[in-house]
Amino acid sequence: MSFRNAIALTAFCLLIGGCQHFGGEPPVDVRQVLSEQRQAGCSAHDDSCPLVNIDTQLFENEPVLNALIDQRLREMTVNTPDAQVPASLEGYQQAFLQTAEPGWISYLQAKLREQHGPLLVVELSSYLHTGGAHGMPGRGFINFDREQDRELKLADVLLPGKEGAFWRVAAKAHQQWLLANEHDAAFSRQWPFQQTSNVALLRDKVLLKYDVYSIAPYSSGHPKLEIPYEALQGIIQPRYTR
């Protein structure tokens, strides 16, 4: 791997908070599928050689989850209003490299973040650099219930009528984040609290991760808010907080 690509991959890892193992080997059978393609005629030692790196996982006996991961990664390649979701990741690789200019790179990753009870929490990450000072990272989660064989959205785990209460607790967590990072009132006015769809139902807490430029500048990476389940009693269904 060239120096440029090594730096880009390092930045990608820092932004996604990945490139590491979370705990021991998960009890669910997982197989890594890794593909890195470079533009035809490029040398592996050429720092400007365009490439697409796809690092995903296949879960044994979980076809619904595997299809969801594939779909979400394909959706994360859309970076302009008129762009279409590619029919396949392989097709995306080929199309990207056919039109890529020197220095362009694209990383896509899906990785098991955590397993507890029937839930598999998969973290999805992307990083696209097509010129400019830096690339753009993306983020997402899939909370998959193996017993129900489906993805759980936030509305699926909240008690009836408690969505507003959840986001009020999240807003308090945001205030704590501002204090912990020594952000003043001017920062808060420029970067006010907002909701996010990037919600992970972890073993002991709900994790909210924000896209860059959402509640903080690019230099802050993906801000995260952590809400322990103790703060969500009477808001989240008890069976998801055990």
Steps between C-alpha positions, in 0.01 A plus 500: 500500500636842408570770757202707378261209526639401840432853626150495352425163660629626834274805475208273408565280803516799731178646362303176516640395835558155352801293392493315831326209665228563758541240770562136416388296204124540455294181537327565168691361201636790294712493184694801380473593131778737397555647154737778394508597135723758330456681174625298203862571414579652841802398702443397860779741590336796329366737767246644256357165392118495551368209701184355655532299820195299618533322834174334599372195686269210427301354790433127496129413468397868503398577139276793598783669688746434217262657250453803728875553529544478125217747441624752758855495367370560148289789627806653666667539160241760395662841545308728260126568469479349152709190573332159491554215745721248319358157428798330663816585690705339226332721243573803717869409512521474123303819432698703754837391361395559140438870564732564795760772480846476660476504878142375525432229759193331645478282811193305615485291814250292697607358833332327794515753782333293769278200567280472807191288544328468163648828369782536252621860472681561173688823434514631143766744388608673184767745389504669160772730374451654157720805538514793737662533838356180644261216433145457631422221747162336552354305789209271578382214722284194459340364818391153391273282713579137417184373669274728294726476194479873435666833561387702801455874460486735797119510482492120538666506841340808656190478713190655338509878488856525635691629197499857628621386842785308338626803310472718809734259680728506194502882513620481862777261389592757236534767769733269692699445178535875452632541855738203472647645182514854641273644230357840583161657434614639164590147387161371613320770304698423185470124545165437677373161611309294248371149461689227318400172338834343601382315811669192646330288767806384691514272800499769768406818316358665192770648280424792267759586236480811288618571150774757450371855470182410692554615859870585469759591235686241292797507737281342772450188289182308588376640834340238721249520781468212747180451696501227769184296519448622858418841354244343266281317749138547404607600150649185342328164523657313797583188295756701304680632808582171668 
